[in-house]
C-alpha cells in the first residue's frame, strides 16, 4: 500500500509486516503443533507425555462425548414433550455419572480448599500441597480418618508431606495453621503413618538452621558457628531428647550473641515457634554443657 518493498519477519509475534508503514502482511499460528518425538529405546514413539506437568488432583474433569441438548434432534427439528423429558433425564444421569467418575472424596469435601489455604499460610510449595492431597485421598479411601475432625486430618497430611519433602515445619506450626490442637494432629499423623506406611523421615536440623538464619538475617559467620556447635551437640547424649527446632534456636541465640549479631530471645522465639522459657532453659543447658567440657579439657591438659 505504501509502495515499499522491504518486509520484516517478527518471530516473537509470529507475523510479517512492512518495514515502512508497519502493515501486517502475514500472520502465523500462535499455537504450533507439538514437536515430533523421536522414538527412544523403551518408548513406542507415539509422542505421549508432551506438555506441561499436571499434578494429582488438578486434572480437568472428564465428560462424556455426547452432548444432550434436550430440545432438538440431530436434524434441528424440535422434540415433543415426551422426548424432551427423556433427554432431560438422560442428561441428569450422565452428569451424575460423570461427577462420580471425576470427583473423589477429597473433591466432595472442604479438604482441598483447607489444604491449599494452610499450605499458603505455611509458605509451602505446590508440590507439598499436592502430596498432602494425595495422602488425604488415600486415607479417606481406606477409612483411616473415620471419626476424626477435618482440621486434624488436614494437619496430619500436611505434616506428613513436609516430612516427606524435608520442609522445616514443626507440628505446632502446622496445627496452628489448620486451627487444630497439637495433640489431635499428632494422633492423626500416627494413624496415617501406621495405616499407609509412608516413609516420613525426621527433618534435618540444618533445614531449620537455613530457615531461621534467613529469617533472622544472620551472616555466614554465624551460620558456620552454629553448624560447628550443632555437630558437637548431636554427639552429646544429654541433648538427644531435645526437639530439633528448639536446639537450633538456642544455638542460633548463643552464636549470634558471641559473634556480635545479637538477637533478642523474643525475636528468636517468634521465628522458631518456641516459647521464651524453652529458649532460655535450652540455652542455659547448652552453656552448662560447654562449661563442663571446658573444665574437663583444662583438667586433662
Rosetta silent file (secondary structure, phi, psi, omega in degrees, C-alpha in Angstrom):
SEQUENCE: XXXXXXXXXXXXXXXXXXXXXXXXXXXXXXXXXXXXXXXXXXXXXXXXXXXXXXXXXXXXXXXXXXXXXXXXXXXXXXXXXXXXXXXXXXXXXXXXXXXXXXXXXXXXXXXXXXXXXXXXXXXXXXXXXXXXXXXXXXXXXXXXXXXXXXXXXXXXXXXXXXXXXXXXXXXXXXXXXXXXXXXXXXXXXXXXXXXXXXXXXXXXXXXXXXXXXXXXXXXXXXXXXXXXXXXXXXXXXXXXXXXXXXXXXXXXXXXXXXXXXXXXXXXXXXXXXXXXXXXXXXXXXXXXXXXXXXXXXXXXX
SCORE:     score description
SCORE:     0.000 S_00000001
   1 L     0.000  -37.394  179.963    0.000    0.000    0.000 S_00000001
   2 L   -89.731   -7.355  179.391    2.849    2.407    0.778 S_00000001
   3 L    89.707   -0.806  179.712    4.971    1.223   -2.153 S_00000001
   4 L   -76.525  157.066 -177.657    7.777   -0.209   -0.003 S_00000001
   5 L  -112.726  -17.543 -173.252    9.407   -3.500   -0.930 S_00000001
   6 L   -88.613  132.656  178.948   11.165   -4.496    2.308 S_00000001
   7 E  -117.797  149.028 -178.983    9.393   -6.857    4.708 S_00000001
   8 E  -123.098  131.326  177.329   10.340   -7.739    8.283 S_00000001
   9 E  -100.525  120.376  178.748    9.555  -11.046    9.975 S_00000001
  10 E  -102.197  107.813 -177.034    8.947  -10.777   13.729 S_00000001
  11 L   -70.691  -31.065 -178.081    9.477  -14.188   15.300 S_00000001
  12 L   -68.674  -37.065  178.679    8.208  -13.099   18.734 S_00000001
  13 L   -93.263  -13.703  179.136    4.823  -12.014   17.354 S_00000001
  14 L    69.251   43.122 -177.505    4.738  -14.593   14.602 S_00000001
  15 E  -149.209  163.114  176.955    3.949  -12.161   11.789 S_00000001
  16 E  -116.768  127.382 -178.013    5.416  -10.404    8.744 S_00000001
  17 E  -133.082  165.185 -179.734    4.960   -6.631    8.466 S_00000001
  18 E   -74.954  139.959 -178.687    6.095   -3.775    6.236 S_00000001
  19 L   -73.862  -18.976 -176.389    9.318   -2.052    7.262 S_00000001
  20 L   -95.683  -57.751 -175.367    7.968    1.394    6.372 S_00000001
  21 L  -101.086  -11.469  178.345    4.333    1.651    7.485 S_00000001
  22 L    82.868   11.311 -179.971    4.067   -1.438    9.751 S_00000001
  23 L   -65.930  129.732  179.054    1.203   -3.068    7.844 S_00000001
  24 E   -77.362  119.852 -176.563    0.856   -6.733    8.838 S_00000001
  25 E   -96.729  -32.530 -177.085    1.149   -8.812    5.677 S_00000001
  26 E  -150.885  131.343  175.835    1.063  -12.333    7.041 S_00000001
  27 E  -117.946  133.970 -178.723    0.176  -13.751   10.435 S_00000001
  28 L   -99.984  175.603 -179.347    1.095  -17.248   11.512 S_00000001
  29 L   -72.889  137.977  176.506   -0.481  -19.503   14.122 S_00000001
  30 L   -77.890  -32.534  179.403    0.260  -18.645   17.714 S_00000001
  31 L  -102.481  111.448 -179.997   -0.216  -22.251   18.826 S_00000001
  32 L   -92.326  153.617  178.574    2.128  -24.526   16.960 S_00000001
  33 L   -66.242  158.305 -178.468    1.706  -28.284   16.850 S_00000001
  34 L   -64.023  142.703  179.947    3.685  -30.411   19.274 S_00000001
  35 L   -66.211  152.350  179.605    7.190  -31.286   18.080 S_00000001
  36 L   -70.673  128.916 -179.045    7.799  -34.732   16.725 S_00000001
  37 L   -96.524  118.043  179.873    9.146  -37.007   19.424 S_00000001
  38 L   -68.902  147.708  179.483   11.769  -39.384   18.165 S_00000001
  39 L   -70.196  128.879  178.341   11.442  -42.973   19.142 S_00000001
  40 L  -115.399  158.796  177.853   13.726  -43.856   22.035 S_00000001
  41 L   -57.823  127.325 -179.659   14.555  -47.284   23.467 S_00000001
  42 L    93.536   -0.095  178.558   11.658  -48.325   25.667 S_00000001
  43 L  -122.689  158.175 -179.706    9.077  -45.991   24.076 S_00000001
  44 L   -90.607   -0.121  178.780    6.566  -46.528   21.318 S_00000001
  45 L    69.690   20.463 -178.252    7.386  -43.200   19.641 S_00000001
  46 L   -82.247  -11.941 -179.697    3.790  -42.006   19.878 S_00000001
  47 L    85.223    7.348  179.502    4.729  -38.636   21.363 S_00000001
  48 L   -69.355  148.079 -179.322    2.720  -39.143   24.519 S_00000001
  49 L    99.911   -0.966  179.043    3.923  -37.175   27.525 S_00000001
  50 L   -81.941  134.656  178.231    4.393  -33.867   25.683 S_00000001
  51 L   128.166  171.842 -178.394    3.020  -30.859   27.529 S_00000001
  52 L   -69.069  154.131  179.387    3.137  -29.247   30.942 S_00000001
  53 L   -71.867  135.168  176.673    3.059  -31.329   34.090 S_00000001
  54 L  -116.176  117.801 -177.857   -0.357  -31.669   35.711 S_00000001
  55 L   -70.922  167.169  178.507   -0.254  -32.551   39.380 S_00000001
  56 L   -64.813  136.701  179.154   -2.517  -35.039   41.077 S_00000001
  57 L    86.917   -8.019 -179.272   -5.944  -33.638   41.730 S_00000001
  58 L  -106.755   12.114 -178.879   -5.579  -30.860   39.139 S_00000001
  59 L   -71.999  152.119  176.253   -6.787  -32.809   36.147 S_00000001
  60 L   -70.323  149.595 -178.198   -9.691  -31.470   34.183 S_00000001
  61 L   -67.354  138.027  177.805  -12.992  -33.150   34.845 S_00000001
  62 L   -74.863  150.956  179.129  -13.847  -35.946   32.495 S_00000001
  63 L  -140.570  155.784  177.326  -17.009  -35.605   30.403 S_00000001
  64 L   -73.382  156.195 -178.611  -18.987  -37.838   28.110 S_00000001
  65 L   -74.301  -30.623 -178.112  -18.566  -37.455   24.376 S_00000001
  66 L   -83.776  139.132  176.233  -22.282  -36.992   23.619 S_00000001
  67 L  -109.882  117.144 -177.260  -23.919  -33.635   24.291 S_00000001
  68 L   -98.879  104.317 -178.642  -27.624  -33.945   25.095 S_00000001
  69 L   -76.152  -41.181  175.649  -29.329  -30.653   24.328 S_00000001
  70 L    87.738   -0.830 -179.262  -32.802  -31.891   25.127 S_00000001
  71 L  -120.239  -30.967 -178.827  -34.720  -29.528   22.843 S_00000001
  72 E  -135.082  156.734  179.012  -33.937  -30.534   19.241 S_00000001
  73 L   -87.420 -170.583 -177.601  -32.897  -33.684   17.466 S_00000001
  74 L   -67.088  -22.612  178.448  -29.893  -34.218   15.201 S_00000001
  75 L   -91.177    1.673 -179.926  -31.685  -32.609   12.251 S_00000001
  76 L    85.874    5.525 -178.885  -32.542  -29.468   14.227 S_00000001
  77 L   -85.799  140.521 -179.232  -36.248  -30.295   14.497 S_00000001
  78 E   -65.426  146.130 -178.867  -37.971  -29.574   17.835 S_00000001
  79 L   -95.093  155.578  175.051  -38.766  -32.541   20.037 S_00000001
  80 L   -74.929  173.208 -174.738  -42.053  -33.349   21.654 S_00000001
  81 H   -66.313  -33.852 -179.388  -42.603  -33.108   25.400 S_00000001
  82 H   -67.517  -43.195  179.241  -42.104  -36.855   25.933 S_00000001
  83 H   -70.211  -35.318  177.390  -38.757  -36.911   24.125 S_00000001
  84 H   -63.516  -43.029  178.042  -37.647  -33.706   25.878 S_00000001
  85 H   -62.707  -39.420  179.470  -38.370  -35.259   29.271 S_00000001
  86 H   -64.868  -42.636 -179.763  -36.457  -38.381   28.246 S_00000001
  87 H   -69.842  -34.922  175.375  -33.412  -36.388   27.158 S_00000001
  88 H   -63.011  -40.726  176.845  -33.505  -34.280   30.336 S_00000001
  89 H   -64.304  -42.604  178.335  -33.481  -37.467   32.381 S_00000001
  90 H   -64.632  -36.042  178.334  -30.562  -38.833   30.347 S_00000001
  91 H   -64.990  -42.551  178.309  -28.656  -35.561   30.840 S_00000001
  92 H   -63.264  -41.750  178.913  -29.088  -35.744   34.628 S_00000001
  93 H   -64.161  -41.724  179.998  -27.921  -39.350   34.666 S_00000001
  94 H   -65.250  -42.583  178.607  -24.882  -38.501   32.507 S_00000001
  95 H   -63.907  -39.405 -179.910  -23.910  -35.548   34.705 S_00000001
  96 H   -66.686  -43.460  179.954  -24.258  -37.648   37.841 S_00000001
  97 H   -67.867  -37.934  178.129  -22.156  -40.492   36.468 S_00000001
  98 H   -65.047  -42.189  179.398  -19.501  -38.093   35.160 S_00000001
  99 H   -64.484  -39.019  179.210  -19.262  -36.332   38.528 S_00000001
 100 H   -67.123  -36.001  179.709  -18.893  -39.648   40.341 S_00000001
 101 H   -73.930  -33.729 -175.155  -16.140  -40.766   37.973 S_00000001
 102 H   -87.983  -38.131 -175.805  -14.238  -37.461   38.101 S_00000001
 103 L   -86.889  154.247  175.872  -14.679  -36.448   41.711 S_00000001
 104 L  -122.407 -174.072  178.450  -13.168  -38.196   44.684 S_00000001
 105 L   -63.130  -31.935 -179.597  -13.713  -37.976   48.409 S_00000001
 106 L   -67.784  -40.117 -176.066  -11.320  -35.053   48.503 S_00000001
 107 L   -77.451  -22.822  179.926  -13.252  -33.002   45.949 S_00000001
 108 L   -86.885    0.385  179.278  -16.645  -33.590   47.558 S_00000001
 109 L  -119.406 -175.086  178.580  -15.457  -32.167   50.896 S_00000001
 110 L   -90.646   11.641 -172.270  -13.838  -28.975   52.087 S_00000001
 111 H   -68.442  -40.803 -174.765  -10.439  -30.636   52.351 S_00000001
 112 H   -63.667  -46.227  178.712   -8.915  -29.301   49.136 S_00000001
 113 H   -64.666  -37.732  179.353   -9.595  -25.648   49.917 S_00000001
 114 H   -68.464  -38.442  178.165   -8.431  -26.076   53.502 S_00000001
 115 H   -65.346  -43.576  179.210   -5.197  -27.787   52.410 S_00000001
 116 H   -62.745  -43.484 -179.599   -4.478  -25.032   49.892 S_00000001
 117 H   -65.525  -43.685  179.485   -5.149  -22.301   52.460 S_00000001
 118 H   -66.674  -37.299  178.376   -2.988  -23.953   55.133 S_00000001
 119 H   -65.404  -38.991  176.532   -0.153  -24.546   52.641 S_00000001
 120 H   -67.385  -37.266  177.448   -0.201  -20.877   51.665 S_00000001
 121 H   -63.447  -39.632  179.973   -0.184  -19.865   55.340 S_00000001
 122 H   -82.749   -6.999 -178.528    2.862  -22.057   55.982 S_00000001
 123 L    70.193   38.584 -178.127    4.606  -20.902   52.794 S_00000001
 124 L   -92.427  147.030  177.523    4.813  -24.399   51.315 S_00000001
 125 L   -70.069  161.444 -177.945    5.474  -25.058   47.611 S_00000001
 126 H   -60.880  -28.623 -178.259    2.667  -26.524   45.469 S_00000001
 127 H   -66.614  -31.602  177.785    4.313  -29.947   45.330 S_00000001
 128 H   -71.223  -41.232  177.037    3.918  -30.327   49.108 S_00000001
 129 H   -63.799  -37.937  177.936    0.230  -29.376   48.927 S_00000001
 130 H   -64.873  -40.129  177.423   -0.244  -31.888   46.102 S_00000001
 131 H   -65.563  -37.949  177.317    1.374  -34.614   48.210 S_00000001
 132 H   -64.451  -39.456  176.813   -0.909  -33.707   51.129 S_00000001
 133 H   -63.653  -40.129  179.370   -3.958  -34.029   48.851 S_00000001
 134 H   -65.038  -43.036  178.930   -2.774  -37.450   47.704 S_00000001
 135 H   -65.165  -40.737  178.829   -2.263  -38.650   51.277 S_00000001
 136 H   -63.652  -39.486 -179.797   -5.666  -37.316   52.340 S_00000001
 137 H   -64.425  -42.556  179.829   -7.325  -39.099   49.404 S_00000001
 138 H   -67.241  -41.311  179.285   -5.696  -42.424   50.279 S_00000001
 139 H   -65.506  -39.765  178.444   -6.555  -42.107   53.970 S_00000001
 140 H   -67.155  -35.192  178.884  -10.169  -41.234   53.152 S_00000001
 141 H   -67.378  -38.473 -179.638  -10.409  -44.179   50.769 S_00000001
 142 H   -86.207   -5.345  178.750   -9.140  -46.605   53.406 S_00000001
 143 L    74.270   27.523 -178.386  -11.236  -45.059   56.162 S_00000001
 144 L   -75.163  -27.922 -176.609   -8.279  -44.164   58.379 S_00000001
 145 L   -98.341   16.978 -177.326   -9.687  -40.762   59.349 S_00000001
 146 L   -67.158  126.653  179.374  -13.170  -42.006   60.201 S_00000001
 147 L    91.080   -1.931 -179.074  -14.453  -40.245   63.313 S_00000001
 148 L  -105.208  155.751  179.622  -11.763  -37.551   63.373 S_00000001
 149 L   -71.145  150.383 -179.375  -12.146  -33.843   62.768 S_00000001
 150 H   -63.643  -41.969  179.395  -11.275  -32.385   59.387 S_00000001
 151 H   -60.750  -40.333  179.549   -8.695  -29.851   60.709 S_00000001
 152 H   -67.914  -36.330  178.347   -6.682  -32.544   62.492 S_00000001
 153 H   -67.489  -41.253  177.728   -6.732  -34.792   59.403 S_00000001
 154 H   -64.337  -42.675  177.332   -5.593  -31.951   57.167 S_00000001
 155 H   -61.107  -38.652  179.421   -2.826  -31.071   59.617 S_00000001
 156 H   -65.233  -42.971  179.750   -1.653  -34.694   59.680 S_00000001
 157 H   -68.475  -38.187  178.048   -1.436  -34.910   55.891 S_00000001
 158 H   -66.458  -41.937  179.500    0.367  -31.562   55.632 S_00000001
 159 H   -65.639  -38.570  177.111    2.853  -32.530   58.340 S_00000001
 160 H   -65.122  -40.500  177.674    3.484  -35.869   56.634 S_00000001
 161 H   -64.753  -37.844  176.310    4.046  -34.116   53.297 S_00000001
 162 H   -64.315  -38.500  177.729    6.501  -31.730   54.974 S_00000001
 163 H   -67.417  -36.350 -179.171    8.372  -34.705   56.405 S_00000001
 164 H   -65.333  -41.783 -176.909    8.466  -36.399   53.006 S_00000001
 165 L   -99.374   12.969  175.356    9.967  -33.340   51.281 S_00000001
 166 L    55.495   43.742  175.129   12.130  -32.272   54.283 S_00000001
 167 L   -88.169  126.465 -176.106   10.351  -28.940   54.723 S_00000001
 168 L   -73.782   79.887  175.441   11.294  -27.363   58.079 S_00000001
 169 L  -129.670  130.529 -178.368    7.825  -27.057   59.617 S_00000001
 170 L   -85.012  165.770  178.526    7.063  -28.160   63.153 S_00000001
 171 H   -65.966  -34.152  177.664    3.955  -29.958   64.328 S_00000001
 172 H   -66.802  -40.032  178.013    2.944  -26.903   66.330 S_00000001
 173 H   -64.532  -42.320  179.051    3.173  -24.617   63.292 S_00000001
 174 H   -65.889  -41.124  179.617    1.058  -26.974   61.195 S_00000001
 175 H   -63.504  -40.014  178.017   -1.516  -27.317   63.988 S_00000001
 176 H   -66.624  -36.035 -178.609   -1.787  -23.548   64.309 S_00000001
 177 H   -69.105  -34.708 -178.795   -2.199  -23.139   60.541 S_00000001
 178 H   -92.213   -8.881  179.158   -5.091  -25.617   60.336 S_00000001
 179 L    75.704   39.836  178.993   -6.722  -24.486   63.586 S_00000001
 180 L  -129.515  163.900  177.809   -6.473  -27.770   65.486 S_00000001
 181 L   -75.033  148.819 -176.777   -4.863  -28.889   68.714 S_00000001
 182 H   -63.195  -38.961 -178.756   -1.345  -30.227   68.532 S_00000001
 183 H   -65.880  -38.427  179.040   -2.262  -33.495   70.262 S_00000001
 184 H   -66.281  -42.244  178.435   -5.099  -34.195   67.801 S_00000001
 185 H   -65.485  -38.390  178.337   -2.870  -33.577   64.795 S_00000001
 186 H   -63.847  -41.970  177.981   -0.197  -35.807   66.322 S_00000001
 187 H   -66.046  -40.311  177.407   -2.637  -38.672   66.847 S_00000001
 188 H   -64.974  -35.503  178.052   -3.964  -38.326   63.299 S_00000001
 189 H   -66.702  -38.231  177.278   -0.388  -38.361   61.982 S_00000001
 190 H   -63.756  -40.525  177.309    0.335  -41.604   63.851 S_00000001
 191 H   -63.291  -42.723  178.187   -2.767  -43.189   62.305 S_00000001
 192 H   -62.560  -44.249 -176.339   -1.660  -42.022   58.844 S_00000001
 193 H   -66.242  -39.182 -179.923    1.886  -43.268   59.343 S_00000001
 194 H   -76.166  -37.875 -176.158    0.773  -46.700   60.518 S_00000001
 195 H   -73.703  -41.059 -178.072   -2.043  -47.120   58.016 S_00000001
 196 H   -95.669  -20.571 -176.974   -0.223  -46.038   54.860 S_00000001
 197 L    66.394   36.629 -178.791    3.336  -46.883   55.843 S_00000001
 198 L   -71.737  133.666  176.016    4.593  -43.571   54.483 S_00000001
 199 L   -77.722   98.337 -177.675    8.335  -43.087   54.736 S_00000001
 200 L  -116.846   83.344 -179.483    8.383  -39.828   56.726 S_00000001
 201 L   -68.312  156.576  178.154   11.953  -39.283   57.962 S_00000001
 202 L   -66.745  147.425 -177.323   12.659  -36.689   60.599 S_00000001
 203 L   -73.359  134.994 -178.830   13.521  -33.242   59.272 S_00000001
 204 L   -65.476  141.792 -179.592   17.213  -32.444   59.235 S_00000001
 205 H   -65.194  -27.799  179.436   18.340  -29.827   61.740 S_00000001
 206 H   -69.241  -24.555  174.655   20.240  -27.969   59.018 S_00000001
 207 H   -67.280  -41.265  174.977   16.950  -27.298   57.248 S_00000001
 208 H   -64.932  -37.983  179.756   15.731  -25.481   60.360 S_00000001
 209 H   -62.869  -44.523  179.691   19.071  -23.666   60.551 S_00000001
 210 H   -63.827  -39.854 -179.127   18.801  -22.397   56.973 S_00000001
 211 H   -68.433  -48.543 -177.116   15.239  -21.209   57.501 S_00000001
 212 H   -67.596  -38.975  179.553   15.831  -19.455   60.838 S_00000001
 213 H   -65.395  -35.503  178.173   19.098  -17.871   59.737 S_00000001
 214 H   -70.215  -40.426 -179.235   17.438  -16.429   56.652 S_00000001
 215 H   -71.379  -29.503  178.891   14.503  -15.004   58.602 S_00000001
 216 L   -91.403   -1.103  178.217   16.823  -13.500   61.229 S_00000001
 217 L    57.018   52.779  179.315   19.226  -12.122   58.578 S_00000001
 218 L   -90.708  152.201 -178.748   22.299  -13.764   60.084 S_00000001
 219 L   -79.947  169.828  178.749   25.703  -13.660   58.448 S_00000001
 220 H   -66.475  -29.389  178.834   27.629  -16.632   57.094 S_00000001
 221 H   -65.404  -40.369  178.289   29.991  -16.470   60.084 S_00000001
 222 H   -67.499  -39.480  179.555   27.135  -17.055   62.496 S_00000001
 223 H   -62.844  -43.356  178.660   25.822  -19.908   60.376 S_00000001
 224 H   -64.735  -36.713  177.125   29.197  -21.641   60.326 S_00000001
 225 H   -63.862  -42.363  179.470   29.464  -21.208   64.102 S_00000001
 226 H   -65.699  -38.593  178.865   26.038  -22.773   64.591 S_00000001
 227 H   -63.701  -41.241  177.922   26.949  -25.692   62.314 S_00000001
 228 H   -65.580  -42.354  177.485   30.106  -26.383   64.329 S_00000001
 229 H   -66.739  -32.938 -179.809   28.174  -26.193   67.598 S_00000001
 230 H   -68.893  -37.956  177.014   25.458  -28.399   66.162 S_00000001
 231 H   -62.580  -39.994  177.486   27.902  -31.175   65.290 S_00000001
 232 H   -69.464  -37.094 -178.649   29.153  -31.196   68.864 S_00000001
 233 H   -69.048  -34.615 -179.611   25.626  -31.089   70.288 S_00000001
 234 H   -68.946  -20.293  178.322   24.457  -34.052   68.204 S_00000001
 235 L   -88.823   -7.943 -179.682   27.213  -36.186   69.733 S_00000001
 236 L   -88.374  120.401 -179.553   26.166  -35.347   73.298 S_00000001
 237 H   -66.541  -22.555 -178.950   23.695  -37.935   74.714 S_00000001
 238 H   -70.092  -21.741 -178.927   22.304  -35.356   77.148 S_00000001
 239 H  -103.021    9.034 -175.634   20.889  -33.333   74.216 S_00000001
 240 L   -70.998  -25.985 -176.852   19.447  -36.274   72.286 S_00000001
 241 L   -88.983   -2.980 -178.608   15.917  -35.771   73.604 S_00000001
 242 L   -77.821  144.772  175.121   15.592  -32.117   72.659 S_00000001
 243 L   -65.925  149.215 -174.427   13.431  -31.156   69.651 S_00000001
 244 H   -63.417  -44.117 -176.075   15.418  -30.182   66.577 S_00000001
 245 H   -70.014  -32.737  176.626   13.898  -26.724   66.131 S_00000001
 246 H   -69.235  -39.551  178.109   14.376  -25.840   69.824 S_00000001
 247 H   -65.166  -44.297  179.474   18.011  -26.931   69.778 S_00000001
 248 H   -64.737  -38.985  179.251   18.745  -24.957   66.603 S_00000001
 249 H   -63.159  -42.687  178.746   17.018  -21.874   68.016 S_00000001
 250 H   -65.917  -40.263  178.396   19.120  -21.979   71.192 S_00000001
 251 H   -66.068  -37.793  177.365   22.337  -22.445   69.225 S_00000001
 252 H   -64.466  -40.754  179.902   21.442  -19.510   66.969 S_00000001
 253 H   -62.992  -42.943 -179.789   20.779  -17.318   70.002 S_00000001
 254 H   -71.201  -44.464 -176.940   24.177  -18.168   71.558 S_00000001
 255 H   -66.931  -38.147  178.861   26.177  -17.987   68.302 S_00000001
 256 H   -66.155  -38.400  179.275   24.658  -14.648   67.284 S_00000001
 257 H   -68.480  -36.200 -178.818   25.462  -13.137   70.678 S_00000001
 258 H   -75.068  -26.610 -179.640   29.058  -14.378   70.571 S_00000001
 259 L   -96.236   12.705  176.440   29.661  -13.038   67.051 S_00000001
 260 L    77.949   14.956  177.086   28.331   -9.576   67.808 S_00000001
 261 L  -115.607   65.604 -171.716   24.996  -10.016   65.989 S_00000001
 262 L   -62.025  133.177  171.788   22.741  -10.014   69.000 S_00000001
 263 L  -125.324  132.827 -177.438   19.180  -11.198   68.547 S_00000001
 264 L   -69.365  160.649  178.508   16.748  -10.977   71.423 S_00000001
 265 H   -63.112  -34.893 -179.898   15.044  -14.038   72.849 S_00000001
 266 H   -64.422  -39.688  179.041   11.717  -12.695   71.664 S_00000001
 267 H   -65.513  -48.178 -178.614   12.954  -12.479   68.067 S_00000001
 268 H   -65.822  -39.589 -179.919   14.425  -15.977   68.033 S_00000001
 269 H   -66.458  -37.689  179.465   11.392  -17.444   69.808 S_00000001
 270 H   -67.056  -39.598 -178.386    8.992  -15.823   67.343 S_00000001
 271 H   -72.897  -40.501 -175.492   10.885  -17.148   64.308 S_00000001
 272 H   -88.266   -2.891  177.896   11.446  -20.649   65.692 S_00000001
 273 L    60.599   40.218  172.009    7.911  -21.031   67.146 S_00000001
 274 L  -123.499  161.085  178.826    9.145  -21.862   70.668 S_00000001
 275 L   -79.385  157.891  178.171    8.441  -20.082   73.922 S_00000001
 276 H   -65.606  -31.318  178.121   10.975  -17.779   75.508 S_00000001
 277 H   -65.164  -44.775  178.037   11.049  -20.012   78.587 S_00000001
 278 H   -63.605  -41.049  179.116   12.021  -23.032   76.477 S_00000001
 279 H   -64.773  -39.770  179.642   14.638  -20.994   74.646 S_00000001
 280 H   -66.994  -45.118 -178.982   16.112  -19.723   77.919 S_00000001
 281 H   -66.249  -38.492  179.749   16.263  -23.182   79.529 S_00000001
 282 H   -68.540  -41.083  178.513   17.790  -24.779   76.413 S_00000001
 283 H   -65.885  -37.840  176.933   20.435  -22.061   76.061 S_00000001
 284 H   -67.145  -36.860  176.775   21.359  -22.386   79.736 S_00000001
 285 H   -64.140  -41.966  178.358   21.670  -26.159   79.333 S_00000001
 286 H   -64.555  -40.571  177.734   23.977  -25.680   76.355 S_00000001
 287 H   -64.846  -38.955  178.461   26.113  -23.190   78.283 S_00000001
 288 H   -65.472  -40.246  178.943   26.363  -25.604   81.221 S_00000001
 289 H   -66.462  -41.429  177.882   27.455  -28.449   78.944 S_00000001
 290 H   -64.960  -36.688  177.076   30.063  -26.232   77.262 S_00000001
 291 H   -64.320  -41.641  178.306   31.345  -25.166   80.686 S_00000001
 292 H   -65.648  -37.746  177.700   31.776  -28.779   81.775 S_00000001
 293 H   -65.013  -41.231  179.848   33.614  -29.559   78.543 S_00000001
 294 H   -64.297  -42.998  178.694   35.928  -26.593   79.043 S_00000001
 295 H   -66.723  -37.631  178.375   36.715  -27.627   82.636 S_00000001
 296 H   -66.035  -39.147  178.190   37.257  -31.231   81.577 S_00000001
 297 H   -66.836  -38.079  178.894   39.636  -30.100   78.830 S_00000001
 298 H   -68.276  -40.181  179.180   41.560  -27.842   81.244 S_00000001
 299 H   -68.352  -36.268  179.083   41.903  -30.581   83.854 S_00000001
 300 H   -68.634  -35.251  177.987   43.005  -33.085   81.199 S_00000001
 301 L   -70.672    0.000    0.000   45.658  -30.666   79.931 S_00000001
